[in-house]
Amino acid sequence: MTFENSIKDIVNSIKQREFLNEAEISNGVVLRVLNELGWNVYDTKRVKPQYRIENKMIDFALCFPENKPIIIIEVKALGKAVNTDEQVLTYAFKTGIPVAILTDGQEWHFYLPAERGSLTERRFYKLDLLEREAKEVVEILQGYLGYEEIRSGAALQKARADYEKQYKSKEIDEAIPKAWDKLLKDRDSLFIKLISEKVADICGFEPSNDVVIAFLEKLNPTTLPLFTNQPTKEYTPRNISIDNTEVIIPKLSDPSFHGVKFNNQEFKTKKGIGVLQQLLKIVVTEFPNSLSRIETQTKGNSRFLISKQKSQLYKNRPDLVEKYSKELPNNWWLGTNYSVREMEIFCDIIVNSINREYGNQNITWKL
């Protein structure tokens, strides 16, 4: 019988309620699975039953090298592996055993006891045999628990990578509403200007900062559904509206080109800040009346994108001025300590500002 067929047989037995207690789960599920995964369940130097940690008897300790536990498995009766067994994880942490598993045969909870977070947050994977196809169950168990994978170190490496991915996702999820709250509370000028620009794109009229702030103050910061179910799209320059007339910003078609195209001229640059710098050079020399508007729309509470005064680029961080600044024509200065997404926003604001001030101009860019 193949491993996949063994899983199907185990699942059928679980559905039929054939395993009545922990001993039957241990013998009918856990040992059978370990044997399929390449563990010699008869070698007590590799698979230790009733392994003692202080005054606690753990159902199984898997060892590699011999007699050196690398995984402990605690077995519960069917339906009893709902919550983390804190005592098991605590003992695993104290003794330096990298992985702990809690299972009732149907559910398998995989933990990294030494990682960050509460004990429940240290679970890096949950596997329910009844919710997955047998082939998928085999792949998951092999990846985390296979003897060869344990021996080579691949299993532990995969476990830690999956944990980090899960932990990072959790941290991001918790930070997004905090970031949103801070944007509203601090009334970040760039944030307000972006909203104003979008309002103007829609209706042709740009609201004052006071109007936008009054609207934001009415919102419930932590519950506002911002971008629900919006797919991620590659950024492209957007069409804008001037006096209710749509202005088309041509899309760059050459995927290898990075720079600015203006009046049938190509200005190739390095990716990122080089594109923004070239775009602003064109503004300073060709469209100087837009500079004041661009300066206002791109400044934050503590830093300016462009300024006549180099020291003003980072008002509270003079240490950044020399490293993250570039000179533009006519004694203007550009701050360069920005993310790619921020630079995309700035480029969009710059082109919109030119078109509003001078009418539609044939300017395209690509970071």
C-alpha positions as CSV (number, residue, x, y, z in Angstrom):
1,M,0.0,0.0,0.0
2,T,1.3,3.5,-0.9
3,F,1.6,6.3,1.6
4,E,-1.3,8.1,-0.2
5,N,-3.5,5.0,0.2
6,S,-2.5,4.7,3.8
7,I,-3.7,8.3,4.4
8,K,-7.0,7.5,2.7
9,D,-7.3,4.4,5.0
10,I,-6.6,6.5,8.1
11,V,-9.1,9.2,7.0
12,N,-11.8,6.6,6.5
13,S,-11.1,5.1,10.0
14,I,-11.3,8.6,11.5
15,K,-14.6,9.2,9.9
16,Q,-15.9,5.9,11.2
17,R,-14.8,6.8,14.7
18,E,-12.6,3.7,15.0
19,F,-10.0,5.3,17.2
20,L,-11.4,5.5,20.7
21,N,-8.5,6.9,22.8
22,E,-4.9,8.3,22.7
23,A,-3.3,4.8,22.6
24,E,-5.3,3.9,19.5
25,I,-4.4,7.2,17.8
26,S,-0.8,6.6,18.6
27,N,-0.7,3.1,17.2
28,G,-3.2,3.4,14.4
29,V,-2.3,6.9,13.1
30,V,1.0,8.4,14.4
31,L,3.2,5.3,14.2
32,R,1.8,4.3,10.9
33,V,2.5,7.8,9.5
34,L,6.0,7.9,10.9
35,N,6.8,4.5,9.4
36,E,5.6,5.8,6.0
37,L,7.8,8.8,6.4
38,G,10.9,6.7,6.7
39,W,11.2,6.6,10.5
40,N,12.1,3.2,12.0
41,V,9.4,3.0,14.6
42,Y,11.1,-0.1,16.2
43,D,14.4,1.7,16.8
44,T,14.1,3.4,20.1
45,K,17.3,5.4,19.4
46,R,15.3,7.1,16.7
47,V,11.7,7.0,17.8
48,K,11.4,7.2,21.6
49,P,8.0,6.4,23.1
50,Q,7.1,8.0,26.5
51,Y,10.0,10.4,26.5
52,R,10.4,12.2,29.8
53,I,11.0,15.9,30.1
54,E,11.2,16.9,33.7
55,N,8.0,15.4,35.3
56,K,6.2,15.2,31.9
57,M,6.0,12.1,29.7
58,I,5.8,13.0,26.0
59,D,4.3,10.4,23.8
60,F,7.1,10.4,21.2
61,A,10.5,12.0,20.6
62,L,12.0,11.7,17.2
63,C,15.8,11.7,17.3
64,F,18.5,12.8,14.9
65,P,21.3,12.0,15.6
66,E,20.5,8.9,17.7
67,N,19.1,9.7,21.2
68,K,19.1,13.4,20.5
69,P,15.4,14.6,20.2
70,I,14.7,17.0,17.4
71,I,10.9,16.7,17.4
72,I,8.5,15.8,20.2
73,I,4.9,14.6,19.4
74,E,2.1,14.8,22.0
75,V,-1.0,12.7,21.1
76,K,-4.5,13.5,22.2
77,A,-7.8,11.7,21.8
78,L,-9.8,12.6,18.7
79,G,-11.2,16.1,18.9
80,K,-9.0,17.1,21.8
81,A,-6.2,18.9,19.9
82,V,-8.1,22.1,19.8
83,N,-5.8,24.3,21.9
84,T,-2.0,24.4,22.3
85,D,-0.6,22.2,25.0
86,E,1.4,25.0,26.7
87,Q,3.2,22.6,28.9
88,V,4.6,20.6,26.0
89,L,5.8,23.7,24.2
90,T,7.3,25.1,27.4
91,Y,9.3,21.9,28.0
92,A,10.4,21.8,24.4
93,F,11.6,25.4,24.7
94,K,13.5,24.6,27.9
95,T,15.3,21.6,26.5
96,G,16.0,23.3,23.1
97,I,14.0,20.8,21.0
98,P,13.3,22.7,17.8
99,V,9.9,21.4,16.8
100,A,6.8,20.3,18.8
101,I,3.7,18.6,17.3
102,L,0.3,18.2,18.9
103,T,-2.1,15.8,17.2
104,D,-5.3,13.9,17.7
105,G,-4.8,11.9,14.5
106,Q,-7.0,14.2,12.4
107,E,-5.5,17.6,13.2
108,W,-1.7,18.1,13.3
109,H,-0.4,21.3,14.9
110,F,3.2,22.1,14.1
111,Y,5.1,24.5,16.4
112,L,8.5,26.2,16.7
113,P,8.7,26.7,20.5
114,A,11.7,29.0,20.4
115,E,10.3,31.5,18.0
116,R,8.7,34.9,18.7
117,G,5.2,35.6,19.8
118,S,2.8,33.9,22.2
119,L,2.8,30.1,22.4
120,T,-0.2,29.9,20.1
121,E,1.5,32.3,17.6
122,R,4.4,29.9,17.3
123,R,2.3,27.4,15.4
124,F,3.7,27.5,11.8
125,Y,1.3,25.0,10.3
126,K,-2.0,23.3,10.9
127,L,-3.0,20.2,8.9
128,D,-6.5,18.6,9.0
129,L,-6.4,15.3,7.3
130,L,-10.2,15.5,6.5
131,E,-9.9,18.8,4.8
132,R,-7.1,18.0,2.3
133,E,-6.6,15.6,-0.5
134,A,-4.5,12.6,0.4
135,K,-1.8,13.6,-2.1
136,E,-1.5,17.0,-0.5
137,V,-1.4,15.5,3.0
138,V,1.5,13.3,2.0
139,E,3.5,16.2,0.6
140,I,2.9,18.3,3.7
141,L,3.9,15.6,6.1
142,Q,6.9,14.6,4.0
143,G,8.1,18.2,3.9
144,Y,7.9,18.8,7.7
145,L,8.3,15.3,9.2
146,G,10.0,13.0,6.6
147,Y,13.1,11.3,8.0
148,E,15.3,12.3,5.1
149,E,14.1,15.9,5.2
150,I,14.9,16.0,9.0
151,R,18.3,14.4,8.4
152,S,19.3,16.9,5.7
153,G,18.0,19.9,7.7
154,A,15.5,20.8,4.9
155,A,12.4,20.2,7.1
156,L,13.5,22.6,9.8
157,Q,14.6,25.2,7.2
158,K,11.1,24.9,5.6
159,A,9.4,25.2,9.0
160,R,11.3,28.4,9.9
161,A,10.7,29.9,6.4
162,D,6.9,29.2,6.7
163,Y,6.9,30.6,10.2
164,E,8.6,33.8,9.1
165,K,6.3,34.3,6.3
166,Q,3.3,33.8,8.5
167,Y,4.7,36.1,11.2
168,K,5.6,38.8,8.7
169,S,2.0,38.7,7.3
170,K,0.6,39.0,10.8
171,E,2.8,42.0,11.6
172,I,1.8,43.7,8.3
173,D,-1.9,43.1,9.0
174,E,-1.6,44.7,12.4
175,A,0.5,47.6,11.2
176,I,-1.8,48.7,8.3
177,P,-4.6,50.1,10.5
178,K,-2.0,51.8,12.7
179,A,-0.4,53.4,9.6
180,W,-3.9,54.5,8.5
181,D,-4.7,56.0,11.9
182,K,-1.3,57.8,11.9
183,L,-1.9,59.3,8.5
184,L,-5.3,60.7,9.6
185,K,-4.0,61.9,13.0
186,D,-0.9,63.6,11.6
187,R,-2.7,65.0,8.6
188,D,0.2,64.3,6.4
189,S,0.3,66.9,3.7
190,L,1.3,64.5,0.9
191,F,-1.5,62.2,1.8
192,I,-4.0,65.1,1.8
193,K,-2.6,66.3,-1.6
194,L,-3.0,62.9,-3.1
195,I,-6.7,62.9,-2.1
196,S,-7.1,66.4,-3.5
197,E,-5.5,65.3,-6.8
198,K,-7.8,62.3,-7.1
199,V,-10.9,64.5,-6.4
200,A,-9.7,66.8,-9.1
201,D,-9.2,63.9,-11.5
202,I,-12.8,62.8,-10.9
203,C,-14.7,66.1,-11.0
204,G,-12.2,68.7,-12.4
205,F,-12.1,70.8,-9.2
206,E,-9.4,70.5,-6.5
207,P,-10.7,70.8,-2.9
208,S,-8.8,72.9,-0.3
209,N,-6.7,71.2,2.4
210,D,-9.3,72.3,5.0
211,V,-12.1,70.5,3.1
212,V,-10.2,67.3,2.9
213,I,-9.2,67.4,6.6
214,A,-12.8,68.0,7.6
215,F,-13.8,64.9,5.6
216,L,-11.0,62.8,7.1
217,E,-12.0,63.8,10.7
218,K,-15.4,62.3,10.2
219,L,-14.0,58.9,9.3
220,N,-13.6,55.9,11.7
221,P,-9.8,55.3,11.0
222,T,-9.5,51.7,11.9
223,T,-12.6,50.4,10.1
224,L,-12.4,52.3,6.9
225,P,-12.5,49.7,4.0
226,L,-9.8,51.2,1.8
227,F,-8.8,48.8,-1.0
228,T,-11.0,45.8,-0.3
229,N,-10.4,43.0,-2.8
230,Q,-8.5,45.2,-5.2
231,P,-6.0,43.3,-7.3
232,T,-2.4,44.5,-7.4
233,K,-1.6,46.1,-10.7
234,E,1.7,47.2,-12.3
235,Y,1.8,51.0,-12.1
236,T,1.4,52.9,-15.3
237,P,0.9,56.7,-15.8
238,R,-2.8,57.6,-15.5
239,N,-5.1,59.8,-17.6
240,I,-6.1,63.0,-15.9
241,S,-8.9,65.6,-16.3
242,I,-8.4,69.3,-16.9
243,D,-11.6,71.4,-16.9
244,N,-13.6,68.2,-17.4
245,T,-11.6,67.2,-20.5
246,E,-9.7,64.0,-20.4
247,V,-6.0,64.3,-21.1
248,I,-4.3,61.1,-22.2
249,I,-0.9,60.3,-20.8
250,P,0.7,57.9,-23.3
251,K,1.9,54.6,-22.0
252,L,5.5,53.7,-22.6
253,S,5.6,50.5,-24.7
254,D,9.3,49.7,-24.6
255,P,9.8,47.4,-21.5
256,S,13.6,47.9,-21.5
257,F,13.4,51.7,-21.4
258,H,13.8,53.5,-18.1
259,G,13.7,57.3,-18.2
260,V,11.7,60.1,-19.6
261,K,10.4,60.9,-23.1
262,F,9.6,64.5,-24.0
263,N,9.1,66.2,-27.3
264,N,10.3,63.2,-29.3
265,Q,13.5,63.0,-27.1
266,E,14.5,60.1,-24.9
267,F,16.3,60.7,-21.7
268,K,17.5,57.2,-20.5
269,T,18.5,57.0,-16.9
270,K,19.0,54.5,-14.1
271,K,15.9,53.1,-12.6
272,G,14.2,54.9,-9.7
273,I,15.6,58.2,-8.6
274,G,17.3,58.8,-11.9
275,V,13.9,59.0,-13.6
276,L,12.5,61.4,-11.0
277,Q,15.6,63.6,-11.3
278,Q,15.4,63.8,-15.1
279,L,11.7,64.6,-15.0
280,L,12.4,67.4,-12.5
281,K,15.2,68.7,-14.7
282,I,12.7,69.1,-17.5
283,V,10.3,70.9,-15.2
284,V,12.9,73.3,-13.9
285,T,14.1,74.3,-17.4
286,E,10.9,74.0,-19.5
287,F,8.0,74.4,-17.0
288,P,9.2,76.6,-14.1
289,N,5.7,77.9,-13.3
290,S,4.8,74.4,-12.1
291,L,7.6,74.2,-9.5
292,S,5.8,76.0,-6.7
293,R,2.8,73.7,-7.1
294,I,4.9,70.6,-7.2
295,E,6.9,71.8,-4.1
296,T,3.7,72.2,-2.1
297,Q,2.1,69.0,-3.3
298,T,5.1,66.8,-2.5
299,K,6.3,68.1,0.8
300,G,5.7,66.1,4.0
301,N,5.7,67.2,7.6
302,S,9.5,66.6,8.0
303,R,10.9,66.5,4.5
304,F,10.6,68.1,1.1
305,L,11.0,66.4,-2.3
306,I,12.4,69.6,-3.8
307,S,13.5,72.9,-2.3
308,K,15.6,76.0,-3.0
309,Q,17.3,75.3,0.4
310,K,19.2,72.1,0.5
311,S,19.0,72.0,4.3
312,Q,15.2,72.0,4.1
313,L,15.0,68.6,2.3
314,Y,15.2,66.8,5.7
315,K,14.3,69.3,8.3
316,N,14.7,67.0,11.3
317,R,17.5,64.8,9.8
318,P,20.5,66.9,8.8
319,D,22.5,63.7,8.7
320,L,20.6,62.7,5.5
321,V,21.2,65.9,3.6
322,E,24.6,65.1,2.1
323,K,23.9,61.4,1.3
324,Y,20.4,61.7,0.0
325,S,20.2,64.9,-2.1
326,K,21.0,65.8,-5.8
327,E,21.3,69.2,-7.4
328,L,18.9,70.4,-10.0
329,P,19.3,73.3,-12.5
330,N,18.7,76.9,-11.3
331,N,19.7,76.2,-7.7
332,W,16.9,73.7,-6.9
333,W,17.6,70.6,-4.8
334,L,16.1,67.1,-4.9
335,G,15.7,64.7,-1.9
336,T,16.4,61.1,-2.8
337,N,15.5,59.1,0.3
338,Y,12.2,57.7,-1.0
339,S,10.7,54.3,-1.9
340,V,9.9,53.2,-5.4
341,R,6.2,53.6,-4.7
342,E,6.7,57.2,-3.4
343,M,8.7,58.0,-6.5
344,E,5.9,56.7,-8.7
345,I,3.5,59.0,-6.8
346,F,5.8,62.0,-7.2
347,C,6.2,61.4,-11.0
348,D,2.5,61.2,-11.4
349,I,2.0,64.5,-9.4
350,I,4.7,66.2,-11.5
351,V,3.2,65.3,-14.9
352,N,-0.3,66.2,-13.7
353,S,0.9,69.6,-12.4
354,I,2.6,70.3,-15.8
355,N,-0.5,69.4,-17.7
356,R,-2.7,71.5,-15.5
357,E,-0.4,74.6,-15.7
358,Y,0.6,74.3,-19.4
359,G,-2.0,72.1,-21.0
360,N,-1.4,68.6,-22.3
361,Q,2.3,67.9,-22.8
362,N,3.7,64.9,-24.5
363,I,5.6,63.6,-21.4
364,T,6.0,59.9,-20.5
365,W,8.1,58.2,-17.9
366,K,9.0,54.8,-16.5
367,L,10.9,54.0,-13.3
